[in-house]
Amino acid sequence: MSVDANLLVAKFEQIGSRARVRWDERSAAPVAVDIRRDREGQYFDLALGRRANPSRVEVIDARPRERHLLLMTAPERGPGGTARVPSELKRKFLCGHDEREWFVAAVPERAAAANVRGAMEALKPVEVRRRVESAHVPFDRRNDRRNAAFVRQGEWFFVRAFWPEVRDIHVTRNELIRRTGGGKPHVAEFACRTGGEPCYFDSRSGRAYSIAEFARLRQAKPEYARTLQFQRRNARLLVRGRVRHPDHATILLREWHEVLMNTEHQAEAMRFVAFID
């Protein structure tokens, strides 16, 4: 494995952060990234796997002013360093500071992001990018937390919902917005779920059953069927009012907005991120 630990630490120092680079004898992953805390505050923990296939770990772009960098792990090049490594074999991690805390996000491989700006674009959902284009957001405002196309809080984007069909009876208060895998939830003052496919959900296994499948379960396994929860999968989540999170400034949405998560879950590199916001 090709790693210059001192150079990695220096790159993190350029963006105003600390980093600890260590070897993990048990890990087969080239690198696992986490954010930990000690007496001096937060730091990036980079655990390098000795059992991993030969690979290199390096910072390919650092932006001190934005306090962001792009970390990459990839297979070693062939003799002379001329062999091209396919983008799908490169794992990239956007590391940086967002409002109050440091964060790390896995970047989808298909985006082939070459720098910090490209990684930030790759983390935007398709609908967010479409709204940015249609609103003609200036290039230097596209990564602001609030612009004409969206409002962002951490990994969640909020885009205005036009002509939303919201009935008071369906509106809930203090709705938790949380991604799969846990983490501290974002809390929306008012929320409403619309559309989607009705299903019955097993919170223990994470499996969802269609209405037809649930009907068969009630006949074959009635006790198990009674433990399932009625939900709607692929429903749109609309929120309004204040959205709170302990690590981010509270935002105020005066109109209904649709909630969209960033694209980190589409990255293979997500397996190597231990940090959960």
Rosetta silent file (secondary structure, phi, psi, omega in degrees, C-alpha in Angstrom):
SEQUENCE: MSVDANLLVAKFEQIGSRARVRWDERSAAPVAVDIRRDREGQYFDLALGRRANPSRVEVIDARPRERHLLLMTAPERGPGGTARVPSELKRKFLCGHDEREWFVAAVPERAAAANVRGAMEALKPVEVRRRVESAHVPFDRRNDRRNAAFVRQGEWFFVRAFWPEVRDIHVTRNELIRRTGGGKPHVAEFACRTGGEPCYFDSRSGRAYSIAEFARLRQAKPEYARTLQFQRRNARLLVRGRVRHPDHATILLREWHEVLMNTEHQAEAMRFVAFID
SCORE:     score description
SCORE:     0.000 S_00000001
   1 L     0.000  133.347 -179.229    0.000    0.000    0.000 S_00000001
   2 E   -98.374  106.036 -177.958    1.315    3.422   -0.998 S_00000001
   3 E  -141.405  128.731  171.250    0.643    5.894    1.796 S_00000001
   4 L  -106.483   93.626 -174.743    2.506    8.993    2.938 S_00000001
   5 H   -60.132  -39.734 -179.412    0.986    9.421    6.405 S_00000001
   6 H   -64.544  -38.206  178.838    2.794   12.697    7.053 S_00000001
   7 H   -67.658  -40.552  177.602    1.518   14.166    3.798 S_00000001
   8 H   -59.858  -46.729  179.660   -2.040   13.088    4.592 S_00000001
   9 H   -60.555  -41.646 -179.488   -1.852   14.747    8.012 S_00000001
  10 H   -63.671  -38.197  179.363   -0.412   17.917    6.427 S_00000001
  11 H   -64.683  -40.628  177.670   -3.269   18.077    3.888 S_00000001
  12 H   -67.400  -34.842  177.169   -5.855   17.897    6.673 S_00000001
  13 H   -64.656  -30.005  178.625   -3.989   20.605    8.535 S_00000001
  14 H   -61.596  -31.710 -179.470   -4.323   22.813    5.442 S_00000001
  15 L   -95.633    9.085  175.216   -8.101   22.842    5.894 S_00000001
  16 L    87.313   18.732 -178.185   -7.795   23.511    9.618 S_00000001
  17 L  -118.693  167.658  171.430   -8.381   19.984   10.872 S_00000001
  18 L  -105.424  153.072  176.823   -6.418   17.267   12.610 S_00000001
  19 E  -140.775  144.055  174.861   -6.021   13.741   11.275 S_00000001
  20 E  -118.929  123.269  179.183   -4.769   10.509   12.760 S_00000001
  21 E  -108.478  125.009 -177.255   -3.460    7.871   10.358 S_00000001
  22 E  -143.120  163.873  178.074   -3.158    4.355   11.756 S_00000001
  23 E   -99.178  137.801  176.378   -3.003    0.740   10.634 S_00000001
  24 E  -114.792  106.997 -175.725   -5.841   -1.684   11.296 S_00000001
  25 L   -62.184  -27.662 -173.864   -4.552   -5.248   11.242 S_00000001
  26 L   -87.431  -20.251 -170.792   -8.054   -6.726   10.990 S_00000001
  27 L   -84.966  137.827  173.394   -9.436   -4.596    8.146 S_00000001
  28 L   -97.890    0.086  179.132   -9.412   -5.629    4.487 S_00000001
  29 L   -83.100  140.527  177.132  -10.581   -2.141    3.435 S_00000001
  30 L   -56.171  -41.781  178.183   -7.929    0.216    2.001 S_00000001
  31 E  -155.739  141.083  171.850   -9.145    2.949    4.350 S_00000001
  32 E  -119.276  131.368 -173.636  -12.026    3.471    6.789 S_00000001
  33 E  -112.122  132.273  178.238  -12.862    7.089    7.617 S_00000001
  34 E  -142.882  164.523  172.843  -14.422    8.276   10.857 S_00000001
  35 E  -118.754  122.099 -178.134  -14.618   11.468   12.904 S_00000001
  36 E  -121.028  175.453 -176.714  -13.693   11.090   16.548 S_00000001
  37 E  -135.631  137.848  173.195  -13.246   13.392   19.484 S_00000001
  38 E  -131.486 -162.316 -176.788  -10.560   13.766   22.141 S_00000001
  39 L   -63.449  -24.808 -178.451   -9.597   16.471   24.626 S_00000001
  40 L   -90.980   -4.734 -179.715   -8.597   18.799   21.800 S_00000001
  41 E   116.321 -155.699 -176.600  -11.857   18.353   19.892 S_00000001
  42 E   -78.854  151.723  172.703  -12.769   16.548   16.687 S_00000001
  43 E  -152.222  157.328  176.838  -10.293   14.846   14.358 S_00000001
  44 E   -85.753  129.769  178.622  -10.410   12.609   11.283 S_00000001
  45 E  -106.438  114.891  179.894   -9.514    8.986   11.971 S_00000001
  46 E  -110.009  107.137 -179.183   -8.065    7.198    8.916 S_00000001
  47 E   -98.812  114.938 -177.951   -7.716    3.462    9.530 S_00000001
  48 E   -95.018  130.956 -177.593   -5.613    1.773    6.838 S_00000001
  49 E   -87.652  119.915  178.066   -6.141   -1.938    6.276 S_00000001
  50 L   -69.301  -24.940 -177.941   -2.967   -4.018    6.081 S_00000001
  51 L   -86.434   -1.216 -178.410   -4.929   -6.890    4.528 S_00000001
  52 L   -70.283  155.730  173.328   -6.198   -4.711    1.684 S_00000001
  53 L   -61.873  154.398 -179.531   -5.057   -5.269   -1.879 S_00000001
  54 L   -51.720  126.746 -177.273   -2.144   -3.020   -2.891 S_00000001
  55 E  -155.344  169.295  177.098   -3.553    0.484   -3.167 S_00000001
  56 E  -119.527  147.522  177.728   -2.734    4.122   -2.675 S_00000001
  57 E  -125.980  123.719 -175.749   -4.436    6.626   -0.392 S_00000001
  58 E  -154.276  159.584  172.972   -4.006   10.310   -1.171 S_00000001
  59 E   -93.451  120.184 -176.176   -5.626   13.726   -1.092 S_00000001
  60 E   -98.284  -10.755  175.609   -6.300   14.771   -4.697 S_00000001
  61 E  -160.436  135.222  177.501   -7.706   18.231   -3.956 S_00000001
  62 E  -133.320  131.821  179.946   -7.652   20.519   -0.919 S_00000001
  63 E  -122.270   88.803 -177.333   -9.498   23.831   -0.615 S_00000001
  64 L   -56.187  -38.390 -178.060   -8.322   25.637    2.555 S_00000001
  65 L   -63.854  -41.540  178.806  -10.725   28.570    2.071 S_00000001
  66 L   -83.476  -11.161 -177.835  -13.754   26.242    1.897 S_00000001
  67 L    61.196   42.986  179.289  -12.201   23.927    4.537 S_00000001
  68 E  -132.042  151.547  170.253  -12.824   20.891    2.305 S_00000001
  69 E  -145.896  162.223  179.098  -10.647   18.210    0.724 S_00000001
  70 E  -117.097  116.625 -179.687  -11.170   15.151   -1.463 S_00000001
  71 E   -98.652  138.010 -178.764   -9.571   11.910   -0.259 S_00000001
  72 E  -133.491  142.363  167.794   -9.128    9.017   -2.680 S_00000001
  73 E  -122.939  137.850 -176.888   -8.103    5.385   -2.469 S_00000001
  74 E  -153.300  156.704  176.120   -7.353    3.441   -5.656 S_00000001
  75 E   -60.108  150.464  176.921   -5.421    0.365   -6.810 S_00000001
  76 L   -61.596  144.015  175.465   -1.743    0.903   -7.452 S_00000001
  77 L   -71.213  163.010  178.348   -0.860    1.777  -11.037 S_00000001
  78 L   -71.917 -176.288  179.377    1.108   -0.653  -13.134 S_00000001
  79 H   -54.396  131.108 -179.410    4.865   -0.428  -13.783 S_00000001
  80 H    83.945   -5.579  177.595    5.803    3.128  -14.664 S_00000001
  81 H    69.287   23.307 -175.263    2.497    4.431  -13.343 S_00000001
  82 L   -97.582  -16.202 -177.484    0.964    4.474  -16.822 S_00000001
  83 L   -69.496  131.087 -179.518   -1.941    2.046  -16.356 S_00000001
  84 L   -81.439  132.869  179.603   -5.257    3.838  -16.170 S_00000001
  85 L   -95.871  121.975  179.229   -7.402    2.983  -13.158 S_00000001
  86 L   -57.919  144.609 -176.378  -11.150    2.805  -13.979 S_00000001
  87 H   -61.465  -29.819 -177.838  -13.210    5.367  -12.063 S_00000001
  88 H   -70.610  -13.342  177.478  -15.420    2.628  -10.563 S_00000001
  89 H   -95.557   -2.746  178.664  -12.368    1.275   -8.693 S_00000001
  90 L   -95.936  128.564  177.411  -11.589    4.633   -7.113 S_00000001
  91 E  -106.348  127.904 -174.881  -13.196    5.354   -3.748 S_00000001
  92 E  -125.580  145.458 -176.860  -13.524    9.017   -2.864 S_00000001
  93 E  -133.744  123.215  175.021  -14.478   10.803    0.333 S_00000001
  94 E   -86.722  117.626 -179.506  -15.383   14.462    0.699 S_00000001
  95 E  -114.814  134.322 -178.951  -14.036   15.641    4.065 S_00000001
  96 E  -175.154 -167.594 -177.649  -14.774   19.097    5.366 S_00000001
  97 E  -119.294  131.231 -177.973  -16.460   21.465    7.765 S_00000001
  98 E  -128.605  104.828  179.545  -20.171   22.300    7.608 S_00000001
  99 L    64.429  -82.102 -171.339  -21.422   25.069    9.886 S_00000001
 100 L  -117.847  -17.266 -171.164  -20.427   23.695   13.307 S_00000001
 101 E  -135.476  159.570  171.387  -18.904   20.253   12.806 S_00000001
 102 E   -81.045  154.235 -179.252  -16.527   18.267   10.611 S_00000001
 103 E  -145.877  164.066  170.055  -18.045   15.665    8.295 S_00000001
 104 E  -138.728  136.660 -179.879  -17.117   12.975    5.778 S_00000001
 105 E  -134.183  132.201  175.142  -19.304   11.858    2.864 S_00000001
 106 E   -73.250  139.726 -176.795  -18.697    9.046    0.376 S_00000001
 107 E  -104.229  129.097  179.414  -18.877   10.239   -3.238 S_00000001
 108 L   -54.322  131.626 -175.645  -20.703    8.111   -5.869 S_00000001
 109 H   -64.896  -34.717 -175.934  -18.118    6.469   -8.107 S_00000001
 110 H   -61.958  -19.877 -177.845  -20.090    6.989  -11.315 S_00000001
 111 H   -75.561  -21.417 -179.151  -19.588   10.753  -10.991 S_00000001
 112 L    50.889   45.079 -178.618  -15.805   10.427  -11.462 S_00000001
 113 L   -63.997  131.447 -177.269  -15.324   13.571   -9.355 S_00000001
 114 L  -104.442  -10.710 -178.381  -11.829   15.015   -9.808 S_00000001
 115 L  -154.710 -179.742 -176.896  -11.940   17.781   -7.204 S_00000001
 116 H   -60.822  -45.640 -178.461  -13.906   19.173   -4.271 S_00000001
 117 H   -61.954  -40.939  178.213  -16.370   21.085   -6.438 S_00000001
 118 H   -64.665  -35.951  177.934  -17.064   18.008   -8.548 S_00000001
 119 H   -66.425  -40.375  179.691  -17.649   15.945   -5.409 S_00000001
 120 H   -65.837  -36.349  176.428  -20.139   18.488   -4.070 S_00000001
 121 H   -67.456  -40.070 -178.282  -22.015   18.398   -7.373 S_00000001
 122 H   -64.499  -26.663 -179.367  -22.020   14.589   -7.337 S_00000001
 123 L   -82.372   -6.705  177.224  -23.665   14.591   -3.903 S_00000001
 124 L   -82.545  133.108  174.086  -26.632   16.616   -5.175 S_00000001
 125 L   -62.091  158.599 -178.251  -29.722   14.563   -6.160 S_00000001
 126 H   -55.805  -44.298 -178.018  -30.825   14.783   -9.791 S_00000001
 127 H   -63.713  -35.896  177.996  -33.849   16.925   -8.900 S_00000001
 128 H   -65.801  -43.869  178.980  -31.658   19.400   -7.010 S_00000001
 129 H   -63.637  -36.875  177.803  -29.310   19.755   -9.982 S_00000001
 130 H   -64.571  -42.731  178.912  -32.311   20.270  -12.249 S_00000001
 131 H   -64.120  -38.044  179.135  -33.664   23.003   -9.978 S_00000001
 132 H   -60.760  -44.340  179.966  -30.238   24.690   -9.920 S_00000001
 133 H   -67.010  -46.048 -177.017  -30.170   24.833  -13.707 S_00000001
 134 H   -67.548  -27.268  178.756  -33.766   26.008  -14.110 S_00000001
 135 L   -88.264   -2.793  179.693  -33.278   28.732  -11.484 S_00000001
 136 L    53.508   47.106  179.082  -30.054   29.888  -13.199 S_00000001
 137 L   -67.121  128.479  178.821  -28.198   29.875   -9.892 S_00000001
 138 L   -55.525  148.249 -175.602  -24.822   31.628  -10.340 S_00000001
 139 H   -55.707  -39.272 -176.494  -21.848   29.263  -10.385 S_00000001
 140 H   -80.569    0.693  177.765  -20.391   30.703   -7.180 S_00000001
 141 H  -112.507   -0.930 -171.495  -23.701   30.223   -5.292 S_00000001
 142 L   -69.539  -19.316  179.057  -24.432   26.610   -6.261 S_00000001
 143 L  -110.604   12.692  173.172  -22.937   25.154   -3.099 S_00000001
 144 L   -65.819  155.997  177.419  -24.408   27.699   -0.695 S_00000001
 145 L   -73.950  -17.409  175.649  -26.633   26.258    1.997 S_00000001
 146 E  -143.742  125.644  173.850  -29.457   28.463    0.705 S_00000001
 147 L  -147.548 -167.763 -175.428  -29.977   29.746   -2.811 S_00000001
 148 L   -68.990  -15.087 -175.987  -32.802   30.174   -5.332 S_00000001
 149 L  -100.965  -32.888 -173.978  -33.013   26.409   -5.971 S_00000001
 150 L  -158.195  167.000  167.327  -32.767   24.762   -2.553 S_00000001
 151 E  -120.864  137.271 -178.987  -32.104   24.982    1.155 S_00000001
 152 E  -122.702  140.912  173.009  -29.650   22.471    2.623 S_00000001
 153 E  -136.275  105.150 -176.208  -29.165   21.227    6.170 S_00000001
 154 L    62.986 -128.361 -177.817  -26.442   18.602    6.452 S_00000001
 155 L   -86.262    0.751 -176.485  -27.142   15.741    4.055 S_00000001
 156 E  -105.190  134.758  174.694  -30.745   16.849    3.384 S_00000001
 157 E  -107.361  144.434  178.194  -31.899   19.157    0.587 S_00000001
 158 E  -124.958  117.992  179.426  -35.236   20.978    0.673 S_00000001
 159 E  -117.271  142.498 -174.830  -36.773   22.117   -2.632 S_00000001
 160 E   -60.367  133.246  177.548  -40.010   24.066   -2.910 S_00000001
 161 L   -93.702  117.203 -179.416  -43.067   21.899   -3.581 S_00000001
 162 L   -85.691  133.354  179.999  -45.323   23.529   -6.163 S_00000001
 163 L    48.439   53.803 -179.898  -49.086   23.104   -5.662 S_00000001
 164 L   -69.811  139.131  177.039  -48.736   20.537   -2.875 S_00000001
 165 L   -94.058   87.649 -176.694  -51.858   18.540   -2.033 S_00000001
 166 L  -117.029  125.769  175.329  -51.680   18.761    1.739 S_00000001
 167 L  -107.630  140.341 -177.092  -54.643   18.173    4.044 S_00000001
 168 H   -54.748  -33.995 -176.477  -54.506   19.233    7.666 S_00000001
 169 H   -66.202  -22.857 -178.088  -55.583   15.772    8.777 S_00000001
 170 H   -95.937   -2.797 -176.697  -52.421   14.293    7.257 S_00000001
 171 L   -83.357  131.293  176.271  -50.005   16.834    8.771 S_00000001
 172 E  -110.956  161.853  178.979  -47.796   15.635   11.639 S_00000001
 173 E  -112.915  148.496  177.292  -45.703   17.666   14.053 S_00000001
 174 E    52.931   49.838  178.859  -42.052   17.225   14.971 S_00000001
 175 E   -72.388  133.760  178.617  -41.438   14.641   12.271 S_00000001
 176 E   -85.805  129.192  176.047  -38.049   12.894   12.494 S_00000001
 177 E  -109.894  110.695 -172.935  -35.978   12.939    9.310 S_00000001
 178 L  -142.564  136.468  178.232  -33.366   10.219    9.605 S_00000001
 179 L   -83.494  161.977  177.926  -31.419    8.205    7.081 S_00000001
 180 L   -60.888  134.269 -178.946  -31.083    4.420    7.202 S_00000001
 181 L   108.174   -6.705  175.475  -28.368    3.436    9.644 S_00000001
 182 L    96.767 -148.293 -173.992  -29.275    5.872   12.388 S_00000001
 183 L    98.138  167.313  178.791  -27.599    9.106   13.344 S_00000001
 184 L   -72.599  126.439 -175.837  -29.018   12.163   15.031 S_00000001
 185 L   -76.222  152.076  167.264  -32.371   12.976   13.388 S_00000001
 186 E   -87.894  144.616 -174.485  -33.371   16.288   11.874 S_00000001
 187 E  -120.349  119.347  179.996  -36.744   17.410   13.261 S_00000001
 188 E   -97.596  132.768 -177.406  -39.334   19.128   11.060 S_00000001
 189 E   -60.793  -45.271  177.227  -41.979   21.270   12.747 S_00000001
 190 E  -131.193  141.513 -179.074  -44.702   20.228   10.247 S_00000001
 191 E  -147.721  156.977  177.033  -44.620   17.310    7.818 S_00000001
 192 E  -153.190  132.384  177.011  -46.848   15.426    5.412 S_00000001
 193 E  -102.718  130.676 -177.832  -46.232   12.269    3.369 S_00000001
 194 E  -129.207  151.755  177.423  -47.979   12.052   -0.009 S_00000001
 195 L    68.440 -155.841  179.365  -48.177    9.430   -2.750 S_00000001
 196 L    85.041  175.362 -177.241  -46.103    6.297   -2.585 S_00000001
 197 E  -107.357  124.763  179.158  -47.040    2.630   -2.486 S_00000001
 198 E   -64.735  141.505 -179.635  -48.868    1.232    0.577 S_00000001
 199 E  -157.909  172.775  175.030  -47.017   -1.593    2.297 S_00000001
 200 E  -117.708  130.994 -167.823  -46.465   -3.315    5.636 S_00000001
 201 E  -115.402  134.242  174.593  -43.011   -2.900    7.145 S_00000001
 202 E   -99.291  105.942 -175.480  -40.962   -5.158    9.445 S_00000001
 203 L   -67.772  -21.099 -179.162  -38.766   -2.773   11.454 S_00000001
 204 L   -78.378  -42.613 -178.060  -36.554   -5.641   12.672 S_00000001
 205 L   -97.454  -17.815 -177.535  -35.565   -7.037    9.279 S_00000001
 206 L    80.556   10.220 -177.820  -36.167   -3.898    7.217 S_00000001
 207 E   -90.749  141.569  176.641  -38.369   -5.845    4.794 S_00000001
 208 E  -112.500  138.428 -179.928  -41.488   -4.349    3.248 S_00000001
 209 E  -113.558  137.294  175.285  -44.479   -6.443    2.123 S_00000001
 210 L   -68.479  170.470  179.130  -47.001   -5.457   -0.526 S_00000001
 211 H   -60.886  -40.784  179.698  -50.728   -5.491    0.282 S_00000001
 212 H   -66.205  -41.557  179.095  -51.102   -8.843   -1.505 S_00000001
 213 H   -65.455  -37.765  179.317  -48.137  -10.341    0.377 S_00000001
 214 H   -65.505  -38.348  178.671  -49.534   -9.087    3.675 S_00000001
 215 H   -61.205  -39.520  178.859  -52.892  -10.733    2.955 S_00000001
 216 H   -70.256  -36.597  178.266  -51.139  -14.081    2.473 S_00000001
 217 H   -63.749  -36.694 -179.856  -49.107  -13.568    5.656 S_00000001
 218 H   -62.422  -29.387  178.571  -52.278  -12.992    7.676 S_00000001
 219 H   -82.442  -42.392 -174.075  -53.410  -16.452    6.639 S_00000001
 220 H   -85.999  -38.599 -176.396  -50.070  -18.273    7.003 S_00000001
 221 L  -137.495   70.784 -174.148  -48.427  -16.380    9.887 S_00000001
 222 H   -60.522  -38.108 -179.224  -51.066  -14.287   11.696 S_00000001
 223 H   -65.223  -41.685  178.210  -48.916  -13.607   14.777 S_00000001
 224 H   -67.042  -40.764 -178.481  -46.058  -12.298   12.649 S_00000001
 225 H   -60.194  -34.014 -178.962  -48.424  -10.245   10.479 S_00000001
 226 L   -69.087  -15.928  179.774  -49.711   -8.418   13.559 S_00000001
 227 L   -87.010   -9.126 -176.508  -46.190   -7.097   14.264 S_00000001
 228 L   -81.243  151.974 -178.742  -45.922   -5.325   10.913 S_00000001
 229 E  -109.381  136.718  176.346  -46.486   -1.577   10.542 S_00000001
 230 E   -75.753  128.587  178.274  -48.513    0.048    7.781 S_00000001
 231 E  -145.428  177.726  172.742  -46.405    2.518    5.803 S_00000001
 232 E  -123.635  121.223  178.118  -45.963    3.992    2.358 S_00000001
 233 E   -91.261  151.251 -177.872  -42.706    3.367    0.562 S_00000001
 234 L    60.868   26.315  177.076  -41.314    5.849   -1.957 S_00000001
 235 L   -79.663  151.982  174.236  -43.660    8.499   -0.603 S_00000001
 236 E   -79.867  134.208  175.192  -42.801   12.176   -0.949 S_00000001
 237 E  -104.453  118.855  177.524  -41.993   13.842    2.353 S_00000001
 238 E  -108.708  138.826  179.370  -43.055   17.481    2.514 S_00000001
 239 E  -134.499  157.458  178.721  -42.053   19.726    5.413 S_00000001
 240 E  -150.966  159.299  179.860  -42.728   23.285    6.501 S_00000001
 241 E    88.201 -150.023 -177.301  -41.778   25.507    9.411 S_00000001
 242 E   -86.374  137.953  174.218  -38.585   25.081   11.425 S_00000001
 243 E  -118.471  122.109 -172.116  -36.197   22.194   10.812 S_00000001
 244 E  -116.083  151.014  173.516  -33.802   21.586   13.707 S_00000001
 245 E  -159.452  138.811 -175.039  -30.619   19.575   14.255 S_00000001
 246 L   -62.944  -24.245 -176.788  -28.054   19.879   17.069 S_00000001
 247 L   -98.503    0.480 -176.155  -25.114   20.198   14.649 S_00000001
 248 E  -135.611  154.467  175.352  -26.734   22.696   12.263 S_00000001
 249 E   -66.233  141.197  177.958  -28.403   26.072   12.380 S_00000001
 250 E   -65.420  136.784  176.099  -32.211   25.855   12.414 S_00000001
 251 E  -109.128  153.021  179.866  -33.776   26.669    9.047 S_00000001
 252 E  -119.616  119.527  178.768  -37.218   28.175    8.496 S_00000001
 253 E  -108.697  108.184 -176.227  -39.303   27.028    5.526 S_00000001
 254 E   -79.141  -16.451  177.177  -42.328   29.317    5.110 S_00000001
 255 E  -125.247  167.716  179.569  -43.778   27.155    2.328 S_00000001
 256 E   -68.067  133.732  178.581  -44.001   23.398    1.798 S_00000001
 257 E  -127.392  143.485  173.952  -40.718   21.866    0.609 S_00000001
 258 E   -83.512  142.690 -178.133  -39.930   18.343   -0.575 S_00000001
 259 E   -97.976  127.441  179.549  -37.150   16.559    1.323 S_00000001
 260 E  -131.149  132.326  179.005  -34.378   14.945   -0.725 S_00000001
 261 E   -87.110  152.238  176.472  -31.321   13.139    0.641 S_00000001
 262 L   -65.584  175.893 -170.629  -27.873   13.543   -0.876 S_00000001
 263 H   -93.798   13.963 -177.117  -26.506   10.748   -3.062 S_00000001
 264 H   -55.668  -35.108 -177.520  -23.989    9.335   -0.582 S_00000001
 265 H   -66.307  -12.915  178.486  -26.008    6.114   -0.263 S_00000001
 266 H   -86.621   -2.901 -176.025  -25.297    5.414   -3.960 S_00000001
 267 L   -92.427  133.337  171.955  -21.539    5.171   -3.322 S_00000001
 268 H   -62.105  -31.213 -178.604  -19.728    1.865   -2.867 S_00000001
 269 H   -66.100  -13.058  179.156  -17.317    3.844   -0.677 S_00000001
 270 H   -58.050  -27.013 -179.875  -20.133    4.304    1.842 S_00000001
 271 H   -63.803  -20.900 -174.877  -19.088    0.924    3.289 S_00000001
 272 H  -104.947   11.959  176.813  -15.862    2.515    4.483 S_00000001
 273 E  -105.737  119.137  178.832  -17.406    5.508    6.265 S_00000001
 274 L   -90.680  -21.826 -177.267  -17.947    4.991    9.983 S_00000001
 275 L   -71.621  134.696  172.875  -19.165    8.546   10.623 S_00000001
 276 L  -128.162  122.996 -178.317  -22.932    9.113   10.852 S_00000001
 277 L   -65.640    0.000    0.000  -24.216   12.670   11.132 S_00000001
